[in-house]
Amino acid sequence: MRNVILNSVLVLAMATAAFAQKSEVGKRAENQQDRIAQGVKSGTLTAGQTARLETKEAAVNHEVHADRKANGGKLTAGEKAQVNRQQNRLSKQIYKDKHS
């Protein structure tokens, strides 16, 4: 089960990196993926916590991808602010799950 979770984390991390192109949003998504992967590796995240975090991360990534597709590859200022708020909430959840 642990290998399945690690593989899922790696696949999502690669997908995140593929569309991110090292923008601020992309760098942050990559960092959060690394934090999730570290939690899985160290055992501080359970399978359920990891799945929930991955689902939330995937939803944010999907939204960013759709927004960029609709806007010629860029995010508007409002979209960036919304994604930043979502990433803030996810970051807090990662911390909470890893330290509970």
Beta strands, then each sheet from edge to edge (+ up, - down):
end
